[in-house]
Amino acid sequence: MRLDKWLWAARFYKTRALAVDFIDKGRVTVNGQPAKRSRELRVGDRIALRQGERAEIARELQVLGLSEQRGPAPQAQLLYAETPESIAAREAAARARPYLSDPALAIEQGRPTKRDRRELVDWQRWSASIDDIER
């Protein structure tokens, strides 16, 4: 069974295209090796994957079953077993999430206005760098 189909059927990614995208970016490994989307999975393989918009959720799984069809969530959960270390790490990350800094707080002034953007473009037009100077 193909890796991308299994990840979709086991409900780790909403679409097969998303599963393929994460595999191609190297965020999925099988038995400790980088995987390709067409890799054949077998029962007993160990998969490490990252989920989320910024790939912030890491999981380690063992394949318990194979399925070509995407079924309901309770049926999909029978296809894998998550390692205890992975479960503990996910729970620790979930507990720490409220205490992490919000990226929006790093922006002091918000988006540049049209006037600010024009000033930036004008400044960049007249600024010179050492690379621009011919010797």
Order of alpha helices (4+ residues) and beta strands (2+ residues): alpha-alpha-beta-beta-beta-beta-alpha-beta-alpha-alpha
